[in-house]
Amino acid sequence: MTNVTISIEEEDLRQARIVALQQGSSLNAAIREFVKSYIGNTKRYSQATERILEKAEQSQFSSEECEWTREDLYER
């Protein structure tokens, strides 16, 4: 495991320690979980984006024949 130095406002650090204690955890553990979650969310976002782009490429839809007016697009 690697140590990391970060800069945090003193009041934010104090509140984060309190929240971690209330949850029966340590600030260290909370930050490690945040980093894991951050990585997971980024991977899921990338995977979802790839799937959407693949589906778009496979789509048979073409808008070349459509001639929309501004009014058509913003019809309420």
DSSP file (Angstrom, degrees, kcal/mol; ACC not computed):
  #  RESIDUE AA STRUCTURE BP1 BP2  ACC     N-H-->O    O-->H-N    N-H-->O    O-->H-N    TCO  KAPPA ALPHA  PHI   PSI    X-CA   Y-CA   Z-CA
    1    1 A M              0   0    0      0, 0.0     2,-0.4     0, 0.0     0, 0.0   0.000 360.0 360.0 360.0 140.9    0.0    0.0    0.0
    2    2 A T        -     0   0    0      0, 0.0     2,-0.3     0, 0.0     0, 0.0  -0.796 360.0-129.4-103.2 141.3    1.3    3.5   -0.9
    3    3 A N        -     0   0    0     -2,-0.4     2,-0.4     2,-0.0     0, 0.0  -0.678  23.9-164.6 -86.4 144.1    1.0    6.5    1.3
    4    4 A V        -     0   0    0     -2,-0.3     2,-0.5     2,-0.0     0, 0.0  -0.981  11.1-145.5-130.4 140.7   -0.4    9.7   -0.2
    5    5 A T        +     0   0    0     -2,-0.4     2,-0.3     2,-0.0    -2,-0.0  -0.922  24.6 174.3-106.3 129.5   -0.2   13.3    1.1
    6    6 A I        -     0   0    0     -2,-0.5     2,-0.5     2,-0.0    -2,-0.0  -0.909  28.6-126.0-130.2 159.6   -3.2   15.5    0.4
    7    7 A S        +     0   0    0     -2,-0.3     2,-0.4     2,-0.0    -2,-0.0  -0.931  33.6 169.2-108.1 126.1   -4.2   19.0    1.4
    8    8 A I        -     0   0    0     -2,-0.5    -2,-0.0     3,-0.0     5,-0.0  -0.991  41.8-100.2-135.7 140.9   -7.6   19.5    3.1
    9    9 A E     >  -     0   0    0     -2,-0.4     4,-2.5     1,-0.1     5,-0.2  -0.335  35.9-122.1 -57.0 141.4   -9.1   22.4    4.8
   10   10 A E  H  > S+     0   0    0      1,-0.2     4,-2.3     2,-0.2     5,-0.1   0.886 110.6  48.2 -57.5 -44.3   -8.8   22.0    8.6
   11   11 A E  H  > S+     0   0    0      2,-0.2     4,-2.4     1,-0.2    -1,-0.2   0.893 111.2  50.9 -66.1 -39.6  -12.5   22.2    9.3
   12   12 A D  H  > S+     0   0    0      2,-0.2     4,-2.5     1,-0.2    -2,-0.2   0.910 110.3  50.1 -62.6 -41.8  -13.3   19.7    6.5
   13   13 A L  H  X S+     0   0    0     -4,-2.5     4,-2.3     2,-0.2    -2,-0.2   0.918 110.4  49.8 -62.5 -44.1  -10.8   17.3    7.9
   14   14 A R  H  X S+     0   0    0     -4,-2.3     4,-1.9     1,-0.2    -2,-0.2   0.928 113.2  45.8 -61.2 -46.2  -12.3   17.6   11.4
   15   15 A Q  H  X S+     0   0    0     -4,-2.4     4,-2.5     1,-0.2    -1,-0.2   0.883 110.9  53.2 -65.9 -38.0  -15.8   17.0   10.1
   16   16 A A  H  X S+     0   0    0     -4,-2.5     4,-2.4     1,-0.2    -1,-0.2   0.899 108.3  50.3 -64.5 -40.0  -14.7   14.0    7.9
   17   17 A R  H  X S+     0   0    0     -4,-2.3     4,-2.4     2,-0.2    -1,-0.2   0.907 110.4  50.2 -63.0 -41.3  -13.0   12.4   11.0
   18   18 A I  H  X S+     0   0    0     -4,-1.9     4,-2.5     2,-0.2    -2,-0.2   0.938 111.3  47.8 -62.6 -46.9  -16.2   12.9   13.0
   19   19 A V  H  X S+     0   0    0     -4,-2.5     4,-1.6     1,-0.2    -2,-0.2   0.912 111.4  51.0 -61.2 -43.0  -18.4   11.3   10.2
   20   20 A A  H  <>S+     0   0    0     -4,-2.4     5,-3.2     1,-0.2    -1,-0.2   0.916 111.1  48.1 -61.8 -43.3  -16.0    8.4    9.9
   21   21 A L  H ><5S+     0   0    0     -4,-2.4     3,-1.6     1,-0.2    -1,-0.2   0.908 108.8  53.7 -63.6 -41.6  -16.1    7.8   13.6
   22   22 A Q  H 3<5S+     0   0    0     -4,-2.5    -1,-0.2     1,-0.3    -2,-0.2   0.810 109.6  49.0 -62.3 -29.3  -19.9    7.9   13.6
   23   23 A Q  T 3<5S-     0   0    0     -4,-1.6    -1,-0.3    -5,-0.2    -2,-0.2   0.366 119.5-111.8 -91.8   5.0  -19.9    5.3   10.9
   24   24 A G  T < 5S+     0   0    0     -3,-1.6     2,-0.2     1,-0.3    -3,-0.2   0.838  83.4 103.8  71.4  32.5  -17.5    3.1   12.9
   25   25 A S      < -     0   0    0     -5,-3.2     2,-0.3    -6,-0.1    -1,-0.3  -0.692  69.1-110.2-132.1-178.7  -14.7    3.6   10.4
   26   26 A S     >  -     0   0    0     -2,-0.2     4,-2.2    -3,-0.1     5,-0.2  -0.810  27.0-118.3-112.6 160.4  -11.5    5.6   10.0
   27   27 A L  H  > S+     0   0    0     -2,-0.3     4,-2.5     1,-0.2     5,-0.2   0.886 116.3  57.0 -63.9 -37.8  -10.9    8.4    7.7
   28   28 A N  H  > S+     0   0    0      1,-0.2     4,-2.4     2,-0.2    -1,-0.2   0.936 108.6  45.3 -55.8 -49.2   -8.2    6.3    6.0
   29   29 A A  H  > S+     0   0    0      1,-0.2     4,-2.4     2,-0.2    -1,-0.2   0.893 111.7  52.6 -64.7 -39.7  -10.7    3.6    5.3
   30   30 A A  H  X S+     0   0    0     -4,-2.2     4,-2.2     1,-0.2    -1,-0.2   0.903 110.4  47.3 -63.7 -41.1  -13.3    6.1    4.0
   31   31 A I  H  X S+     0   0    0     -4,-2.5     4,-2.5     2,-0.2    -2,-0.2   0.907 110.5  52.0 -67.9 -41.1  -10.8    7.6    1.6
   32   32 A R  H  X S+     0   0    0     -4,-2.4     4,-2.2     1,-0.2    -2,-0.2   0.921 111.3  47.6 -59.9 -43.3   -9.8    4.2    0.3
   33   33 A E  H  X S+     0   0    0     -4,-2.4     4,-2.6     1,-0.2    -2,-0.2   0.888 109.9  52.9 -65.1 -38.9  -13.4    3.3   -0.3
   34   34 A F  H  X S+     0   0    0     -4,-2.2     4,-3.0     2,-0.2    -2,-0.2   0.936 109.0  49.0 -60.3 -45.8  -14.0    6.6   -2.1
   35   35 A V  H  X S+     0   0    0     -4,-2.5     4,-2.4     1,-0.2    -2,-0.2   0.913 111.9  48.8 -62.2 -42.5  -11.1    6.0   -4.4
   36   36 A K  H  X S+     0   0    0     -4,-2.2     4,-2.4     2,-0.2    -1,-0.2   0.914 113.7  46.7 -62.4 -42.4  -12.3    2.5   -5.2
   37   37 A S  H  X S+     0   0    0     -4,-2.6     4,-2.8     2,-0.2     5,-0.2   0.907 110.9  52.3 -65.3 -42.2  -15.8    3.9   -5.9
   38   38 A Y  H  X S+     0   0    0     -4,-3.0     4,-2.0     1,-0.2    -2,-0.2   0.911 111.4  46.5 -60.4 -44.5  -14.4    6.7   -8.0
   39   39 A I  H  X S+     0   0    0     -4,-2.4     4,-2.4     2,-0.2    -1,-0.2   0.924 113.0  49.7 -63.9 -45.1  -12.4    4.2  -10.1
   40   40 A G  H  X S+     0   0    0     -4,-2.4     4,-2.7     1,-0.2    -2,-0.2   0.903 110.5  49.4 -62.1 -43.0  -15.5    1.9  -10.4
   41   41 A N  H  X S+     0   0    0     -4,-2.8     4,-2.5     1,-0.2    -1,-0.2   0.898 111.0  50.2 -63.9 -40.0  -17.7    4.8  -11.5
   42   42 A T  H  X S+     0   0    0     -4,-2.0     4,-2.3    -5,-0.2    -2,-0.2   0.917 112.2  47.0 -64.4 -43.3  -15.2    5.9  -14.1
   43   43 A K  H  X S+     0   0    0     -4,-2.4     4,-2.7     2,-0.2    -2,-0.2   0.924 112.7  49.1 -64.3 -44.0  -14.9    2.4  -15.5
   44   44 A R  H  X S+     0   0    0     -4,-2.7     4,-2.6     1,-0.2    -2,-0.2   0.898 111.1  50.4 -63.4 -39.8  -18.7    2.0  -15.6
   45   45 A Y  H  X S+     0   0    0     -4,-2.5     4,-2.5     2,-0.2    -1,-0.2   0.927 112.1  47.1 -62.2 -45.5  -19.1    5.3  -17.4
   46   46 A S  H  X S+     0   0    0     -4,-2.3     4,-2.4     1,-0.2    -2,-0.2   0.911 112.9  48.7 -63.3 -42.7  -16.5    4.4  -20.0
   47   47 A Q  H  X S+     0   0    0     -4,-2.7     4,-2.3     2,-0.2    -2,-0.2   0.908 112.0  48.7 -65.0 -41.5  -18.1    1.0  -20.5
   48   48 A A  H  X S+     0   0    0     -4,-2.6     4,-2.4     2,-0.2    -2,-0.2   0.908 110.8  50.8 -64.7 -41.3  -21.5    2.5  -20.9
   49   49 A T  H  X S+     0   0    0     -4,-2.5     4,-2.4     1,-0.2    -2,-0.2   0.920 110.0  49.9 -62.0 -43.8  -20.2    5.1  -23.4
   50   50 A E  H  X S+     0   0    0     -4,-2.4     4,-2.4     1,-0.2    -2,-0.2   0.912 110.7  49.9 -60.6 -43.3  -18.5    2.3  -25.4
   51   51 A R  H  X S+     0   0    0     -4,-2.3     4,-2.4     2,-0.2    -2,-0.2   0.907 110.8  49.4 -63.6 -41.5  -21.8    0.3  -25.5
   52   52 A I  H  X S+     0   0    0     -4,-2.4     4,-2.4     1,-0.2    -2,-0.2   0.923 111.9  47.9 -63.5 -44.4  -23.8    3.3  -26.6
   53   53 A L  H  X S+     0   0    0     -4,-2.4     4,-2.1     2,-0.2    -1,-0.2   0.889 110.9  51.3 -65.4 -38.2  -21.3    4.1  -29.4
   54   54 A E  H  X S+     0   0    0     -4,-2.4     4,-1.8     2,-0.2    -2,-0.2   0.928 111.1  48.2 -62.2 -44.4  -21.3    0.5  -30.6
   55   55 A K  H  X S+     0   0    0     -4,-2.4     4,-1.1     1,-0.2    -2,-0.2   0.893 109.9  52.5 -63.3 -39.7  -25.1    0.5  -30.7
   56   56 A A  H  < S+     0   0    0     -4,-2.4     3,-0.3     1,-0.2    -1,-0.2   0.902 109.5  48.8 -63.5 -40.6  -25.1    3.8  -32.6
   57   57 A E  H  < S+     0   0    0     -4,-2.1    -1,-0.2     1,-0.2    -2,-0.2   0.842 112.6  48.2 -67.4 -32.7  -22.7    2.3  -35.2
   58   58 A Q  H  < S+     0   0    0     -4,-1.8    -1,-0.2    -5,-0.2    -2,-0.2   0.652  89.4 111.3 -80.3 -16.2  -24.9   -0.8  -35.6
   59   59 A S     <  -     0   0    0     -4,-1.1    -3,-0.0    -3,-0.3    -4,-0.0  -0.249  57.8-154.1 -63.8 145.1  -28.1    1.2  -35.9
   60   60 A Q        +     0   0    0      2,-0.0    -1,-0.1     0, 0.0     2,-0.1   0.434  58.6 117.1 -94.6  -2.8  -29.8    1.3  -39.3
   61   61 A F        -     0   0    0     -5,-0.1     2,-0.4     2,-0.0    -2,-0.0  -0.404  41.5-175.2 -71.3 139.9  -31.4    4.7  -38.7
   62   62 A S        -     0   0    0     -2,-0.1     3,-0.3     1,-0.1     4,-0.1  -0.999  20.8-166.4-135.4 134.3  -30.4    7.5  -40.9
   63   63 A S    >   +     0   0    0     -2,-0.4     3,-0.8     1,-0.2    -1,-0.1   0.303  65.8 102.0 -99.4   9.1  -31.5   11.1  -40.6
   64   64 A E  T 3  S+     0   0    0      1,-0.2    -1,-0.2     3,-0.1     0, 0.0   0.841  82.3  47.5 -62.1 -34.0  -30.4   12.1  -44.1
   65   65 A E  T 3  S+     0   0    0     -3,-0.3     2,-0.3     2,-0.0    -1,-0.2   0.619  94.0  94.8 -83.9 -12.3  -33.9   12.0  -45.5
   66   66 A C    <   -     0   0    0     -3,-0.8     2,-0.5    -4,-0.1    -3,-0.0  -0.618  51.7-170.7 -84.6 135.3  -35.4   14.0  -42.6
   67   67 A E        -     0   0    0     -2,-0.3     2,-0.3     2,-0.0    -3,-0.1  -0.798  15.0-176.3-124.8  88.8  -35.7   17.8  -43.0
   68   68 A W        -     0   0    0     -2,-0.5     2,-0.2     4,-0.0    -2,-0.0  -0.586  13.3-146.8 -86.8 144.7  -36.7   19.2  -39.7
   69   69 A T     >  -     0   0    0     -2,-0.3     4,-2.0     1,-0.1     5,-0.2  -0.648  30.9-107.4 -99.8 166.4  -37.5   22.8  -39.1
   70   70 A R  H  > S+     0   0    0     -2,-0.2     4,-1.9     1,-0.2    -1,-0.1   0.898 122.2  53.9 -58.7 -40.1  -36.7   24.6  -35.9
   71   71 A E  H  4 S+     0   0    0      1,-0.2    -1,-0.2     2,-0.2     4,-0.2   0.885 106.1  52.6 -63.5 -39.4  -40.4   24.6  -35.1
   72   72 A D  H >4 S+     0   0    0      1,-0.2     3,-0.9     2,-0.2    -1,-0.2   0.918 111.5  46.3 -61.0 -43.4  -40.6   20.8  -35.5
   73   73 A L  H 3< S+     0   0    0     -4,-2.0    -1,-0.2     1,-0.2    -2,-0.2   0.814 120.5  37.0 -71.2 -30.8  -37.7   20.3  -33.1
   74   74 A Y  T 3< S+     0   0    0     -4,-1.9    -1,-0.2    -5,-0.2    -2,-0.2   0.096  80.4 142.7-111.5  22.5  -39.0   22.6  -30.5
   75   75 A E    <         0   0    0     -3,-0.9    -3,-0.1    -4,-0.2    -4,-0.0  -0.407 360.0 360.0 -63.9 134.9  -42.7   21.8  -30.8
   76   76 A R              0   0    0     -2,-0.1    -1,-0.1     0, 0.0    -3,-0.0   0.409 360.0 360.0-111.4 360.0  -44.4   21.9  -27.4
